[in-house]
Amino acid sequence: MKFSRNWLADYVELPGVVGELADRLTAAGFAVEGIEEAGGDVVLDVDVTTNRPDAMCHFGLAREIAVLFDRPLSPPPVGGVESAERSEEAIAVRLDDDDCPRYVARVVRGVEVGPSPAWLARRIEAIGHRPHNNVVDVTNFVLWETGQPIHAFDLGRLPGGLIVVRSARAREDLVTLDGVDRRLDPDVLVIADAERAVALAGVMGGRDTEVSGSTRDILIESAHFRPSRVRRGAGRLGLHTDASHRFERGTDAEGCRLAADRVAYLLAEVAGGSVSAGAVDVRRGELPVLFGYVDPAALSRFAGVEIGAETVEHALSGLGFAPHPLDDGGGFRATVPSWRHYDFAAGRGREDDGVRVWEADLYEEVMRIVGFDAVPSALPALGAPDEGASAEHRLREGIRAHLTSCGLAEAINYAFHDEASHGRFEGLLADAPPLRLANPLSEALAVLRRSLLPGLVESARFNARRGAPSVGLFEIGRLFAPGGGEEIEGVAIVVGGAPTEPWQRASEPDLFDLKGFFESLGRRFGVELEAESGEASGLLPGTTLRWRSIGGLVGKDATVGYLGQVEDRDFPFPLYAGEMATAALSGRRADERALELPSRYPGVAVDLTLTHATNASWRELAAAIEERRHEHLTAFGLKDRYRGEGVPEGAVNTTIYFLYNATDRSLTREEVNADHESLRAELESRFGWRK
């Protein structure tokens, strides 16, 4: 929002260095985001937050500057010569809707519509607007001066001498100032004459009553409308104006008369008008009085810095809060000014003389003026020892640390996706129907996830489309079932592609690499996992494995996850993905695992190549070895599988490595051969190839 330095100087003496002004405003909550010189003036681009419509004008910002620099504030002048005719002789006002608590009307006759004088045009141009004519420019000037939106009607086009504020009738039409014929409904509040709607209340005037070159008599409207009603009407019609921007945030109900008087005074000056005496000022209900208490001692404890009573009184008085000392000398009772009503409207409870607001809100007002940089930096006192991490947190952090050490990067996605993605992958809650949000941000975020894979695969796609030659991502997150039922945590991994630089000599990851990541997690947490073939939606048939937990907290032989190649022909490289319930890894804490010291003596490594039928799985072979495992066999594993020349049709050569060792001595070749030969014979008898 743009503010003219010369314009601000009409109300308060400014510091000589504009940078000092910008720094103090920023520290007080009005961030100055830009400073620009323009034609002998300096324009400040100030970020005024939505709760401060009172500062969306030059006089409102000048009020803040006056307190910050302890300088007097000069209100805009009003008043002047008035004619014998009174405003109520020309117009009557009737309020038929509670959403207009106050309406002020003044009449100016005999104006000459034409170009604005140079000073007025400069003010309008300084804030980035284009001058129109002296009447319209005066209403815009007062809007940007006081923050009160003003509308000027051609009084000669208002038959019946009556203004009615009411809800629009169903299917009522109004051509607005932008030339659009708008179909209205009762959600929209309108200004009407005795016959039809002539303006959208708080938003935009109508074409039929706009000021033109032939206008001689002006009706000035300065009203207060409920923010929610203006917001609803403007949203229904898709309109946003300077007026609606302020009304939607809450204007000053007590500033209506001042703004109307200011417009009348300026029209007499720049358009040669004759101001009718008095004003038609109609009210329908009153806004409640807001007040609060400020105890300087309590404020000092809250802020962590000593703040005296004089400082509190100076800050609140300058901001318009009217602090009154309490009889017991314990602080002040401060009444919230009318221009800050909606900012403080969320009070803590009604009392006999008004609505009490939160003390902390008043503390903030004082602290903005004192300056938050006056508060010393200090760590908060700890009232009790840290409770420590939960078992779930330790597990989550352990998974994160392990997968990061494996070279994977963590991704964090929304817990929502679209309904099509809900059914793309099986998920860890396979039987759960979609849990739809009652009010989603968009259809792309309409369903709570039951699987981590849709978001993670899209993250991989995002990277691949931007030229990443490979992806290796993981995510830990919650999964949801409808009806307030099951909610679990899962971990998912996606890998694919390979670095393209020859010097890296990196092979492209495949299904076995993905399987290895999950297996290493099991070893990390001391949990035994088994993979078996199966099918899962979203993964290519024949590539899918399902995880079973052998014991652990989820129960023996429970299915805890799945993995496979993603069924997506458009992906630039094969992508492999899988997910697992983190509860499957909760067998025991990683720091509770027993430490096994290696033998001091050298071991003996022996390989065995077994020719067997292809339908005999590695799991079956491993189980047979475990059954006949000798005490000196410390490790074994799959080394190679080969099908091709020299291997019978329907068979496969599986090479298994064995490591024999003893903790008390070096094994002899005879001992190793005896143990190994018995294992070989057992495997040959049970799995050896037979045509």
C-alpha positions, 0 to 999 in steps of 0.5 A: 500500500503506497503512502506519500511522504508529503501527504503524511507531513500534513498531519505530523512532523516527520524525521529528516531521514526517510530511512529512519522513518522506514525503520521505526515503522517496520519495527512497529509492525508496518513493514516498509517494503520499498521507498521510491522518489517521485516528482519531489515526493517520496512514496513508501510502500508499506505492508499494512496487515489485514487487522489494521484497516485504520492504518490503511490511510495517511492520517491513520499511519500518521497517528502511529508515526506521531506516537513513535517519534513523540510528536503532535498530531494535526487532524485534517481540518473540517468546517466552513460556511453552510447554507440556510438549507438543511440536508434533511430537507433534501434527503431522508434515510431509512435503514431496513437492515441490521448490517448497516449500523450507521448512515450519514448523508450530506448535501452540496448544491451548485457544484461545477464538475471539472478537473481537479486543482494541481495539489489534489491531482498530485496527491491522487497521482502520488499513490498510483491513481489517475485523477478523474474529476474534482468530485470523484477525486475528493471522495478518493482523497478522503478515503486515502486520508481518513480510511472511510470510503465515501460515495457521491451520488448525483442528487438529481437522479435520486427520485423521491428524496429517499435513501433506503439501505436494504437487502437486494430483491431476488433477481434484482438488476443493477448496472454498476459503475464499470458498466456491468449489468449485475443480477443480485440476490438477498445476500447482497446489501444495496443502497436504494432510492424510493424505486430501485437499487442504485449502489452496492453497499460498501462495494461500488456505485451504480451507473444511473446515479453517477456524477457526470459533467452535468451534475449540479447537486451532490449527495455524500454517503458516508456509512458503516457496513458490517464486514461479513456482509460486504465480504459476502456480497463482494465475493458473490459478485466477484468484485474487489474495490478500495472501498470493499477492501476496507469495509471487509476488514472493519472501518470506524463507525464513529468516523462516518460524520468526520469523513462526510464533513471533510468531503463537503468542506473540500467540495465547497473549496474545489468545486464551488459548491454550497454546503447544506447545513447539518447532516442526516445521521441515522443509526441502527444499533451500537457497537459494544464498548471494548476495554481492558486493563494494563498493569505496568508491573504485570506488563514488565513481567510479561515483556521481560523488561521494565516498563514504567507507568508513564510509558504505558500511558504515553503509548496508549494515549497516543494510539487513542486507547484513553487510559484511566488510572485505577483507584488502587494505583494498580494500572489503567483501564483503557478503552479501545478506540472505535477505529480499532473495534474489529481488531479487538472484537474477540474479547474475553467476556462481557461485563456490565460496562462493555466487553473486556479484551485480552490484556496481552493484546494491550501489552502488544500495543505498548510493546510496539511503541517501546520497541521489541528490540528493547527486550533482552534475549534470554532462554526460557526457564525450564520448570521440569526436566525433559521427559525424553523421546517416546518409543515412536519418536526414537523409531522414526528418527532411527529410520530417518537416520538409517535411510539417509545414511544409505544415500536416500533423501527424505521427501515430505508430501501433503497427507491428502491427494485426489480420489484417483490416486487413492486407488492407484496403489494398494496401500497399507490400509488396503480395504479402507474406502476413501476418507474425503475432506468436508471442505478440501482446498481443491479436488487434488487434495480431497482425500486423506491418504492410505498410502505414501506411494502416490505422493512419493512417486509424484515427487520422483516424477517432479525430479525426473522432469527437471533432468535428474538422472536418478532418484532415491527418496523416502518418506515417513508419514501417517496413513488414515482410514475413515470413520475415526478408525485405523490410523498407522504410520508407514515408511516408503521408498522409491528408487530408479535411474542412474548417474550418467557420468562414466566416472561414477561407475554407478549401476542403475538400482533395481528391485533387489536394491530396493529390497535391500533397503528394507532388509537393512532396516530390519537388521538395523532394528533387530527384526526378521522380515521375509519377502514372498511373491505376490501382487499389488495394484500399481506395480507390475505383475511378476515384480511384486514382493510382499513383506511378512514379519517374523515376530515383532510387535505386529504379530508373527507372519503378519503382512506388513508391506510390499514392493515392486516396479511401478506400472508407469510406461511414461516414466523416463526410467524404471522406477521401483517403490515399496512401503512398510508399516513402521510398527513392523520395525518395532521389535526392540530398540536399536540400542538394546541389541546384543553386541557380538564380538568377532572371533580373534581367529581367522575364518574359512570361506567356502562356496557351494553351487547347487543346481535345483528347480527354479520353483525352489525359492531362496527362502526355502534354501535358507530355512534348510540351512538354518535347520542343519546349521552347525555351531561353527557356521557363523554366516551364509548368504546368496552369492549368485543365481545363473540360468543359461548355457550348461544349466538344464531347462527348468533349473537354476544354479544358485551359489551360496557362500558359507563362513565357518569360524570358532571363537576359541581356536583356528578350525582345521580343514578337516572340521570345515570339510565335515561340516560343509559336506553334511550341509551339501548332502542335505541340500542336494538330497532335498533340492538337487536337480532331478529331471 
